[in-house]
Every structure is written in C-alpha cells, then in structure tokens.
C-alpha cells in the first residue's frame, strides 16, 4: 500500500472515463482490490445502485487513529527532501547500513548523506546503533513506526 497516493473524490452524479488505455500485454482494472476486469480501450465508472452502506466509527477508535497516523505519515513523506526519501528506501530494501555504505549505494555525497541522516534521525524514521565490530562506527536502520 502506497501511503502517498490519494483517492480522487467526485460527486455522486459524476461519470469518470479513462480513454486510450494501452499496454504491451494486457490491461486489467482491479475493483475494490478483488475483482479484475479486462480493459480494451476505455474504462467508465459511475455510481453503483444501491449505494454503499457507510459505517461511522467512534472518535476514540483505533482504526481512526491508525488512519490519521497514515495520513500524517504521507504528508511528512511528501514534504521530505529527495535525499532523505532515497536513504529511507535504501534502508528499507537493504537493511541496516553504515553511513559509508549508504553513500556508496546511493551515490550521494557524504555531506548530503550526513544531512539526510540527521533529518531522518530527528524525525524518528531512522535509529542509530553502535557497530559490534567497531565501536567508532554507527549503523543506521529504519525504526519501527507504531
């Protein structure tokens, strides 16, 4: 799930049409994360009848707080500098790395890596540990976001 993607909200009377759909192999539309439909050239969407039932959650619900955290995280990720995003993705894919390893893997200058790491540490996205092999060396890893 990509938290930086935002849904498009339209009125009930809207007709959404996507034209000129093309792909090398075949193209499918996925509805509600379950149903797959083959798409040839055009996709049209309208309001379904009967309308969906909406469940209102209590204000102190854990589901609401989880959604609020996700939205807050997405907003922070959008405003984050590109170098910080790159380091975060690199740590996500590669696991814990030293500052030197991060500079080598991302091909960013050492100064940029230091600045991005300090930004990520300050925001709490990354945590710093001391290396077991060399006490002078620090290892950076993604911290768990509750």
C-alpha positions as CSV (number, residue, x, y, z in Angstrom):
1,X,0.0,0.0,0.0
2,X,1.5,3.3,-1.1
3,X,0.6,5.9,1.5
4,X,1.5,8.8,-0.7
5,X,-1.3,8.0,-3.2
6,X,-4.5,9.9,-2.7
7,X,-8.0,8.9,-3.8
8,X,-10.0,11.1,-6.2
9,X,-13.3,12.2,-4.6
10,X,-16.1,13.2,-7.0
11,X,-19.8,13.9,-6.8
12,X,-22.4,11.1,-7.0
13,X,-23.5,12.2,-10.4
14,X,-20.0,12.1,-12.0
15,X,-19.1,9.8,-14.9
16,X,-15.3,9.0,-14.9
17,X,-13.9,7.9,-18.2
18,X,-10.4,6.8,-19.0
19,X,-9.5,6.7,-22.7
20,X,-6.7,5.3,-24.8
21,X,-5.7,2.5,-22.4
22,X,-2.8,0.6,-23.9
23,X,-0.3,-2.0,-22.7
24,X,2.2,-4.4,-24.2
25,X,0.5,-7.5,-22.9
26,X,-3.0,-6.9,-21.5
27,X,-4.5,-4.4,-19.1
28,X,-6.9,-5.1,-16.2
29,X,-8.9,-2.9,-13.9
30,X,-9.0,-4.0,-10.3
31,X,-12.1,-3.0,-8.3
32,X,-12.1,-3.0,-4.5
33,X,-8.8,-4.9,-4.5
34,X,-10.6,-8.1,-5.6
35,X,-12.4,-8.1,-8.9
36,X,-10.3,-8.0,-12.1
37,X,-11.8,-6.9,-15.4
38,X,-10.0,-6.9,-18.8
39,X,-9.7,-3.4,-20.3
40,X,-9.6,-2.9,-24.1
41,X,-9.6,0.9,-24.8
42,X,-11.9,2.7,-22.4
43,X,-12.9,2.4,-18.7
44,X,-16.1,4.1,-17.5
45,X,-17.1,4.4,-13.8
46,X,-20.4,5.6,-12.4
47,X,-22.2,5.5,-9.0
48,X,-23.5,2.0,-8.2
49,X,-27.1,1.4,-7.2
50,X,-27.8,0.6,-4.4
51,X,-25.3,2.9,-2.7
52,X,-22.8,1.5,-0.2
53,X,-23.5,1.5,3.5
54,X,-21.2,3.7,5.4
55,X,-20.1,2.8,8.9
56,X,-19.3,5.7,11.3
57,X,-16.5,4.9,13.8
58,X,-16.3,6.4,17.3
59,X,-13.8,9.2,17.7
60,X,-11.6,7.2,20.0
61,X,-11.5,4.2,17.7
62,X,-8.1,2.7,17.0
63,X,-9.0,2.4,13.3
64,X,-9.4,6.2,13.1
65,X,-6.1,6.8,14.9
66,X,-4.4,4.4,12.6
67,X,-5.8,6.2,9.5
68,X,-4.8,9.6,11.0
69,X,-1.3,8.3,11.5
70,X,-1.1,7.1,7.9
71,X,-2.3,10.4,6.6
72,X,0.2,12.3,8.8
73,X,3.0,10.0,7.6
74,X,2.0,10.5,4.0
75,X,2.1,14.3,4.4
76,X,5.5,14.1,6.0
77,X,6.9,11.9,3.2
78,X,5.6,14.3,0.6
79,X,7.4,17.2,2.2
80,X,10.6,15.3,2.9
81,X,13.8,16.1,0.8
82,X,14.5,13.7,-2.0
83,X,17.9,12.6,-0.5
84,X,16.1,11.6,2.7
85,X,13.5,9.6,0.8
86,X,16.3,7.9,-1.1
87,X,18.1,6.9,2.1
88,X,14.8,5.7,3.6
89,X,14.1,3.5,0.6
90,X,17.7,2.2,0.6
91,X,17.5,1.2,4.2
92,X,14.1,-0.4,3.6
93,X,15.4,-2.6,0.8
94,X,19.0,-3.2,2.0
95,X,18.5,-3.3,5.8
96,X,20.8,-1.8,8.3
97,X,23.8,0.1,6.8
98,X,26.7,2.3,7.8
99,X,27.0,5.9,6.6
100,X,29.7,4.9,4.2
101,X,27.7,2.0,2.8
102,X,24.7,4.4,2.3
103,X,26.9,6.9,0.4
104,X,28.3,4.0,-1.8
105,X,24.9,2.5,-2.5
106,X,23.0,5.8,-3.2
107,X,26.0,7.5,-4.9
108,X,25.2,10.7,-2.9
109,X,28.0,12.9,-1.5
110,X,29.0,12.2,2.1
111,X,27.8,15.6,3.3
112,X,24.3,15.0,1.7
113,X,24.1,11.6,3.4
114,X,25.0,13.1,6.8
115,X,22.4,15.9,6.4
116,X,19.7,13.4,5.3
117,X,20.5,11.0,8.1
118,X,20.3,13.8,10.7
119,X,16.9,14.8,9.2
120,X,15.7,11.2,9.4
121,X,17.0,10.8,13.0
122,X,15.4,14.0,14.1
123,X,12.0,12.9,12.6
124,X,12.4,9.4,14.2
125,X,12.3,7.4,11.0
126,X,15.8,6.0,11.5
127,X,17.7,4.9,14.6
128,X,21.4,4.8,15.1
129,X,23.2,1.8,16.7
130,X,26.9,1.2,17.5
131,X,28.6,-1.5,15.5
132,X,29.6,-4.6,17.3
133,X,32.8,-5.0,15.3
134,X,33.9,-1.3,15.6
135,X,32.6,0.9,18.4
136,X,33.5,4.0,16.3
137,X,31.2,3.0,13.5
138,X,27.5,3.7,13.6
139,X,24.8,1.6,11.9
140,X,21.6,3.1,10.7
141,X,18.3,1.2,10.4
142,X,14.6,2.0,10.0
143,X,12.9,2.5,13.3
144,X,9.5,0.8,13.9
145,X,6.6,3.3,13.5
146,X,3.8,2.4,15.8
